[in-house]
Amino acid sequence: MFTGLVETMGSVVAVRPDPPGVRLVIDAGSVGDGVQLGDSIAVNGCCLTVVEIEGAQLAFDAGSETLSRTNLGRLDNGSPVNLERSLRIGDRLGGHYVSGHIDAVGELHERQDDEDWSTFWFQVPRVVSKHLVGKGSIAVDGVSLTVVSVTEDRFSVALIPHTLEVTTLGRLTVGDPVNLETDLLAKYVERLLENRQHDDGQHQQDRDDHPA
């Protein structure tokens, strides 16, 4: 589990073909301190496992499924990435619970800059927008953000200068893809409602089949 509070921006050192996926080597800076093989790190919000350590450089294996369903497949040498180590028991939760499992890839559709502040509008598929609500939470490239407005296929967020400076979001331009993970609570609620509807439908069918 993660919080969506990015610890640092790392930089891709190498993308090595390792069929059917790739091995990503990332200069993780301070995030590399104390990391051990097998630890989980969120890279642009996607949970990956550390498979090699060389100083501050960490290596991760990303399979074909991960590459096709996230923006990690677009990374190249020098690409910046948001990094966060997984939660430990007793850590403060300053953002929201983030699993590191990407729901979909969205796209920056509109960027409105107002001096040091910005409002971003992201284009998203229905699988994402149905889980969003104003003042709710979403992780964008691993950054925990509060939703401002939601439409059928877009949502907006307001970004403060600090977030723009210390995460990759400040470097986004219109058309750039982003990893999206919606709030876990919304998914559980949806599943509960689906099960309730199924149970109600089954009970109605039983009554129809066996009238009193």
N, C-alpha and C positions, 0 to 999 in steps of 0.2 A: 504494500500500500504506500501511497505518496500523498502529499498535501497540495501539490500544484504551486508550491513556492520554490521557484528556480534558485538553486544555490550559486550557479555560475554559468557563463557561456563558455562552452568548450569549442574546439576547432578540429575538424576532420583532418587527420594527418595522411590517411591512406584508405582507399577502398579497394580491397583485394578480392578478385573473383575467387569464389570457393563454392562451385556448383553443388546444389542448385541455388545457392545464395551468394552472399558476400561476407567478408570479414571487414568490419569497420574499426579502424584504429583512430582513437580520439585523444587529443591532448585535453585532459580533464582538469588541469590546474589543481586547485585546492580540493576538489571533489575526490581526487585520487588518494588523498591522505587516509591511510588506514584501511583502504579497500582491499578485500581479499577475493581470491578466485571463487566464483559462484555467487558473488553478491549481485543484487539487482540494482540497476540504475535506470532511471527514466531518461531516455534520449528523445527530445522533442515530444515528450509525453508517452513514448512507447517503452514499455518495460523490457529491458534486455539484460542478459547475464554476462558478467565479466568472465572472459575465457583466457585472457592474457594480461599481464601487468609488466610494464617496463618503465619504472619511474612514475611520472605523471601521465604516461600514455596507457590508456585502457583499450583493450580490444573486445569486440562483441561480434557474434555470429548473427546475421539476419537472413532468415530463410526467404524463399520465393513468395510465400504467403504474406509475410511481413512487408516485403518490398512492394508488393502489388496493392496492399491495402493501407499503406501509410505514405508519407512523403519522404521516408528514408531512402527510397529507391532513387531519389533525385539528388542525393548528397554527392558531393565531389570534394576533392582536395581543397582545403581552405574553407569549406562551408561551416558557418557557425551553427551550434546546436545548444539547446537548453538542456541542462543537466540537473538531476536531483537524485540523491540517495534515498533508498527506501526508509520508511518510518521505523524507529525503534520504540519499544515500550517505554513510555514516560516522556516521549517527545511532545512538544507543543504542536497543536493542530491550528496553524494560522490561516490555512486556506480552506479546502474541503477534501473529503476522502476521494482520492483518485486511484484507480486500479492499475493504470498503465496499459489498459486494453482499449485500443482505438476503435471507436464506433464507425467512423467514416472520415473521409477527407473532404474538407470544404475549400472555399476559395475566397480570398479577399476581393470583395466586389466594389467597395467604395471606401476611401480614406479621406476623412475631413480633419485637417490639422488646424488647430487654433493656438498659435504660439507654441508653447511646450506641451500642450495637451492634444489628444487626438480622439476622434470617434471613428471606429471601424465598423463597417457592415460586411458580414460574411454571407456568402451564398452557400446554402446547405441542402442536402437531400432530406426528404420527408422523415426518414428514420431518425434524423437528429432533431429537426424542428418540433416534432410531436412531443419531445421530452423537455422542451424549453419553456420557461415562463419568466416574465419580467421579475427582476430581483433574485432569480435563481442563479445557480452556479454552472459553469462549464469550464473545461480545460481546453485551451487552444495552444497547440504545440507544447503541452505540458504546463502551461501557465494558468493558474486558477483565476478566473474572471467572473464578474457579476454581470448577468445579462441585463441590458437596458430595455430594449424593445424586441419583439418577435413578430414576424409575419409567417406566411405559409412556407416560404423558402429562404428567408433571411433572418438574421438577428444582428443586433448591434451591441457594442461594448464601449465604455469610455475608459481610456488609458491615461494614467497619470505619468508625469515625466520620468519617475523612477523606473516604472515598468518598461517604458520605451527605451530607456538607456541600458538596463542591465539584462534584458532578454532579447531574443531575436525578433520580437514583434515590432520593435522600432525600425527594423530594416525591411519590413514587408512592403511590397508594392502591389498595385492592383493586378490581380491574376495569379498571385502566388498561392500555392496550395498549403493548407494547414491541417494538422492532425486534430481531430475533435473527439472528446470523450464527455458525454453528458453525465449528469449527477446519478449516482447509483440508486438513490431513493426513487427517482422517477421510474427507473426500470422495474424495481420491485413492485411499485404501485401498479404499473401497467400489467405486470404478470399476475398479480392478485386479482385485478379486475377481469382479466381474460379467463382465469380459472373460475371466478364467480359466475361469469356469464355462461361458461361451459356447463357448470354444475346446475345452474338454473334451467338451462336448456334441456339438460338430461332429465332433470326432475319433471319438467313439463312433458317431455316425451314419454316418461314412465307413466304419468297420469293419463296421457292420451291412450297409451297402450292397455292400461289397466284401469278403466273408469270404475268408480265406486258404484 
